[in-house]
Amino acid sequence: MNLEFERKLTIPMETKAMYPVTPELEPIVAERAKALREIFEGRDRRLLLIIGPCSADRADSVLEYLDRLRRVRERVEEKIFLVPRLFTNKPRTAGDGYMGLVHQPDPTVRPDPYKGIIAVRALHLRALRETGFTCADEMLYPENHRYLDDLLAYVSVGARSVEDQQHRLTASGLGIPVGMKNPLSGDLRVVMHSIHAAQTGHTFIYRGWAVHSKGNPHAHAILRGSRAGDGRSRPNYHYEDLRRLLDLYREFGHQNPAVLIDANHDNSGKDPFQQPRILRDVLRSCRIDPELRTLVKGFLVESYLEDGCQSVGGATYGQSITDPCLGWEKTERLIYDLAELA
């Protein structure tokens, strides 16, 4: 094999022992998990807003962002349920570039997945302990979920992973909502098949074990736009797109039909400043058609302390080193506007 085995990684049990969820934190995790279940089951009418940096690149700026978000939460929590976007894995279209905190706890030095796994656990735990937030992360590596399964509020499966068998099977065994993004092609039937797999029980191989899952009734769709053959972005958040998705849910008969709208990526053409407009457009569709309001549970928004993005090693504190994000002032305005429209 053309592989060099560098070192054996810590196992989840060891990492959890290093950074445990203490008894006083467990009720926070349970309470927030209950609220999310009720949102996806339609028993809680609040909008879910998963919001934060494209990639969680450094602990200090991420935790400052979460602390600001905590103060905003106190003013909007009757209308919006906030879940910080703490994405620590970064899929790459061409396979190169910064791949997230799990690979490089320091983006400017050589990758170290051993330190990365520990850093990811430590950051999620600090978020819970210091701000009271359980957060969302992307499931780039299904086998890594056990490092965070007692901390996470939400998991997304990305556009490049949604057709992968192991992602689908692992999602079927998770006890939290899992969002299935549409693939880059935009094929919504792929999403429906992924949701079916995630909502169904399976026997499969996971981390060297034969395991059985019971199915995840809160697996759902995420619309993130698609990519044309010439590379141009094609949004899929418009009224007609939402009606099409609703029709597909009825055809497939899935439990708890739901969708989150990813307001960045190909829905915005990676222009983060379009995100507030996209949220307003979706809510306008929901006002026109009340059936859509039962389907649309919320949004994903990419934002950070500073507008835009910079290269790895850039000097601007709190600015994304991957996709451009909405800065804090615009983010705060977006949240308050969303609360008024909800």
N, C-alpha and C positions, 0 to 999 in steps of 0.2 A: 504494500500500500504506500502511496505517496503522502503519508501523514507522519508528522513528528508528535508523539505524545509527550506533552510538556509536564503536566502534573494532574493528579486526580483532584476533582473538585470536592468541596465540602458537600455533605448530604443535607437535605432539608431539615432533618431533626437537629443536626449540629448547629445549623445557622439559626434556627428558631430558639435554641437554647442560649445562644449568644445575644439575641435580641428578642426577648419574649414579649408576647401580649400579656400584660399583667392583669390580675383580676379586676382592677378598677377600670381598665380599658375595654374589657369584654362586653359590658352592656352597651357601650357606644357602638361597637361593631354590630351587635345584634339589633339595636334599634334602627340603625341606618339600613341594614339589610332588610328589615321588615318594611320600612318605608318604600324601598325600591320595589319589593315584590308587589306592594299594593298599587304603586304607580303602573306597573306593567299589567296588572290584573284589572285596572280601571277603577279601583276602589279609592284611590287618591288622585285627584284631578290636577295636582300641581304639575307644572312642566319640569322635566328633568333637563338640567344644563350641565353637560360635561365640558369643562373649560380649563384651559391651561396651556403651557408651552407645547410646541410641536414635539420636542424631546426634552426630558429632564436632564440637563447637562451638568449642573452643579448644585450642591445642596443649599448653599447660602441664599442664592437668588431665588431658587424654587420655594424655599420656606418663607422668604419675605413675600413672595407673590401669594402664597397660601394664607399668610397672616392678613394681608389686605383683603383677600377673598372672604376670610372669616368675618371681618367687620362688616362687609357688604351683606353677608348672609343674614345677619340680624335684622336687616331692614326688608328683606324680600322673602323670607322663609315661608310665609303663608301662601305665596304664589309660585315660588321656584325652589326646587330641590337641587342644591349645588353639589356636584361631585368633581373634585379637581382632576384634571387630566395629568396624570403623573406617568407618562409613557417613557419607559426605560429601555425599550428595545426599538431600534429604528430599521425597518426593512429598506433595502436599497434596490432600486430597479436594475442597475448595472452591476451590483455586487460590491461596489467600493464606496469609500467615504465613511463618515462617522456613523457607527452602528448602535450608538446608545450607551447609557451608563453601564449596562450589564457587560459590555465589552471593554469600555474605557472609562473608569471612574474619574480619570483625568484625561480629557480629550486631547491634550497636547503631548501625551506620552504613549508608549507602546501599549497595545491592548493587553489586559490582564483579566480574563473572565473569572478567575478565583476571587480577586478583590472586588470585581464588578458585582458578583452575586451577593456578596456581603454588603456592599454599598447600597444596592437596591433595597435589600431588606431593611437596612438601617434607615434609609430615607423614608420609606413608607411608614415605618414605626414612628419616626420623629413627626411626620405629618399628623398621625393619629394623636400622639401624646401632646404635641404643642399647639395644634389647631382644632382637634376634635373631628377631623375629616378622615373618613375612609375614602380611598381614591380609586381611579380607573387606570388600567394599564393595558397594553396590547399583548396578546398571546402570540408572540413571534415563535417562541420555542415551547410547544405544549408541555414538554417534560419539566420545564422550570416552574410551572404553576404551583407546585407543592412548596416552593420557597415562600409563597405569599398567600396561600389559600386561607389563612386565618386573619388576613388584613384587608384584602381587596373588597371593594364595593361592586366593581363592574369590570368586565373584560371585553375587548373588541378583537375580532378576527379580521385581519386586513385583506385588502383587495387581492393581494398576491397569494394569500393563504387560504382563502375561503373555499377553494375546491380541493384542498388537501384532506385526505382521509383522516390522518391523525388529529388534525385540528378539530374536525367535526366530531370524532369519537370522544376526544377529551372534553369538548364542550358539553357533551351529553352527560358527563359525570360531575359537572360543576354545580355548586349550590348558589350561584349568583347569576344575574342576568348576563347573557353573552350576546353581543351585537355582531351580526354577520354583514360585512360590507359587500356591496356589489362588486364583481370583478371589474377590471379595467375595461373589458368589453362592454360593460353595462347590462349584461344578460341577467334579467331578474329571475328567470327560472333557476339559474345557478344558486341564487340566494334562497329560493324556496326549497330546493333540494338540500341545501346546507342546514336550513332550519329544521327540516324533517329529520335529518340525521341527528341533529343535536337534541331534538325533543323525544327521540326514541332511545330505548335502552339497548345496550350492546355488551358483548363480551369481546375484549381485545387485550393487546399487550401494551403495558404502560410501565415505564421505568423498571423493566425486567420482571414484572409481575403479570400474571393473568388476572384481569380485573373485570368486574361487571358494573355497568352504569345503569341508572334507573331512568335516564332521560331528563332533560332540562326544560320545564314548561315555559321558562322566561327567555328562551332563545328568540331572537327577533332580527329584523332587517335594519341595516344602515344604508342610506342612499348618499353616495359620496361623489356622484358624477362619473362620467366615463371618458374614455380617450378614443378619438377617431383614428383611422389608419394613418392620417397625416400628422398625428401627434397633437391635434387641437383638442381642447377640453369641450365636453358636452355636458351641461348641467342636467340633473334629473330630479329637481326639487319642485317643479311646476305642478299646477293643478292636475294636468293630464297624467303626469308621472305618478302622482299620489293615487289617483283613481285606478290606474293600471295596477298598482301594487295592491290596492284593496281588492280588486277583482281576483288577483292571483291568490291572495290569502283565502278568499271564499272558495276558489277552485281546489286548493290544497287542503283546506280544513284544519289549519294549524291552531294550536292553543294560543290564547292571548295575542291576537294579531296586533302588531306594534311596529313602529318605525321611528328611528332617530334620523334627523337630517344633519349630515356633516356639512357645515357651511363653508368649509375651506376646500382644499384639494381641487378636484376637477369641477366642483360646483361653483367655485369662485375663480377658476383659472389660476389658483394660487395667489390671488390678490386678496390679502386678508382684510382689506378695507371694504370689500364687498359683503362681508359677513353680516353686518347689521341689516343691510337691505334684504338679504336672502331670508333672514329670520322674519322680517316684516312681511315679505311676499308669502311665505308659508302660512303664517298666521292669518293673512288675508284669505287664503284659500280655505282655511279652517272655518272662518266666519261665514263664508259663502256656502260651505257644505259641512254641516255639523257632523256628518259621518266621518269626515276626515279628521276632525278633532279627536274622535275616539281612537283613531289610528295613530296620529302623530303624538308621541309621548315627550318629545323634546329635541334637543340639538347637541351637536358637538361643535365647539368653537376653539380655534387656536389663538391664544393670547399670552403675552408675557409682560414684563415690566416696561420694555421699550418697543416701539414700532419696528417692523422690518426684520432683517436678519444680517448676519455677518459671517465671515469665514471662521473656521476653527482657529482659536488663539486670538480672536479679536478682542479689543480692549473695552468694548461697551458692556458694562455690567447689566445683566438682565435682558440681553437681546439674544434671540434664537441663533443657534449655529447650524440649524437645518432649514426648514421652510420658514418664510416670513410670517410673523405674527402681528396681531393687533396689540398696541401698547396699552398701558394700564388706564390712562384717562379715557380712552375710547372704550375700553372694556367695561369700566365702571358705568359709563353712560349706556352701553348696550344692555347691561343687566337691569338697570333701573327702567329703561324703556320696555324691556321684555316683561317685567313685572306689571307694568301698566297695561300692556296688551294682553296678558295671559287671562 
